[in-house]
């Protein structure tokens, strides 16, 4: 009968602990009224409990900190830190000790060891310590693989390893929306939701634009010469709460002049989010490059450079239009103005605008008059390309508020 030899015990012991800050201990009070059977027993036990606050024993307050009993929750963007210790439990000297720590994810395997050099010898009751750090950048299952190899006094080479599995969770839900202005400006709204179970202190939420744009943050207001956040002095984000951040991007002059108008899919930039949780643990996330599809304007784009918000009834007012050739051919343009029931154009219709080359623009100063009060729509512009005999119609270009002019009464 064949008997398997007993498994040989290793001379070294491996201990792995996650380095994290402690949490506040919460005391759950158990009390009763004095006329009940236990009398003052429960209250006396709470007064003797070292975790309760003197004078407030029945409140769920704690004055003690507790160390984590496991790896706990690890969120994407946080730094995973671990303490690795190899101890010589034997009574003999161990030689050529090599400790290796790898972090395995679904897509890669990373070496986290501070040093890959072997230790010459380790005496009895001595240890080798190492601290590893890694900024977590993937969601899902992570496995910390710690391997130890060494040589006994008899020259036998030994090897063993241990596995520690933990999950990396998603701390924030980030959604983005783009809004295109009449000009080439782009407004980005970023909705950030805290999907953890604890509040977060939002240290920084910024947009790093691409080389094509300049960015202006619209998340603060000026009061008495002081710049204040629109979210108040305390930027805490409670669990499941959502906050909106707004940014305005404008194409840089060199790109606007070179292309005339930005077309197709363009890279806007990426969001950089920094937060702190619990006792100051810091986390950071950077989104991938945000892309935006530039709106299509056809062959000819008409935009407003200047228009008043309020005008007087039956009094002329002026607007400035900008016409841009978005095609790849030269156009010969003619401007026609068609009156509507409320808005009347002042000037000559059918005038020649001349030739307009690709990606070129021209500005026109036009005069209008309104015969009806209220919010009126500016419509009735027609631009014809005489080369192709093609007419482009522009209605509902903008809206103006028409009010009655003040009448002076002389006594």
Buried (B, 14 or more C-beta within 10 A) or exposed (E): EEEEEEEEEBBBBBEBBBEBEEBEEEBEBEBEEEEEEBEEEBBEBBEEEEBBEEEEBBEEBBEEEEEBEEBEBBBBBBBBEBEBBBBBEBEEBBBBBBBBBBBBBEEEEEEBBEEEEBBEBBEEEEEBEBEBEBEBBEBEEBBBBBBBBBBBEEEEEBEEEEEBEBEBBBBBEBEBEBEEEEEBBBBBBBEBBBBBEEBBBBEEBBBEBBEBBEBEEBBEEEEEEEEEEEBEEEBEBEEEEEBEBBBBBBBBEEBBEEEBBBBEEBBBBBBBBBBBBBEEBEBBBEBEEBEBEBEEBEBBBBBBBEBEEEBBBBEEBEBEBBBBBBBEEEBBBBBBBEBBEBBBBEEEBEEEBEEBEBBEBEEBEBEBBBBEBEEBBBBBBBBBBEEEEEEBEBEEBBEBEBEEEEEEEEE
